[in-house]
Amino acid sequence: MDGLVFLLRDVFVWLFENTMEPLGNIPNGIFLILLFVGLFVWLKMQAKYNAEAEANPDQIK
């Protein structure tokens, strides 16, 4: 079991040192943009579902 944990540790250390560290703050900006895009999509979909619910008189409230 220790071998698996150490292998995963080595993979993650290599991944972050060689790929993420040189990028600096770029991944943070990408995650922030994705967060706002996802929030916008979610709010648009929720508004559509709320409008459908208001227009449907047969639903249980």
N, C-alpha and C positions, 0 to 999 in steps of 0.2 A: 504494500500500500504506500509506503514511503517513496518508493521509486516513482510511482505515478504522480504523487504530489510534487516531488522535486522536478520531474519532467515538465509538468505544467508550469511550475515556477520559472524554470529556465526558458520555456517558450514565451511566457508573458514578459519576462525581463528582456529577452532579445527583441520581441515585437515592439515594446514601448521604447527601448533605447534606439533601435535602428529605424523605426518608421514614424513614431509619434513625436518623439523629442525634436527632430529637425523641423517639424511642421510648426512648432511654436504654438501660437494661439489660434491657428486656423481651424482645427477641429472644434474648438469651443464656439467659434462663430458659426460654423456649419450646424452644430447642434442647436444653437439659439435660433437660427433661421428656420430649421425644421420644426422646432417647437412652436414658433409663431404661425407657420404655415398650417401645421396640424390643428392648432387652436382655431384658426380662421375657418378651416374646413369643417371642424366639429361644430362650431357655432352656426355656420350656414346650414348644415344638415339639421341641427336642432331647431332652427327657426322654421325650416320647411316642415318638420314633423309637428311642431306646435301649430302651424297654420292648418295642416291637415286635420289635426285633432279638433281645432276650433270649428272647422267647416263640417265635421261629421256629427250630426245630432244623435246618431244611434249608439254612440259609445257610452259606456258607464263612467260616470264621473264621481 
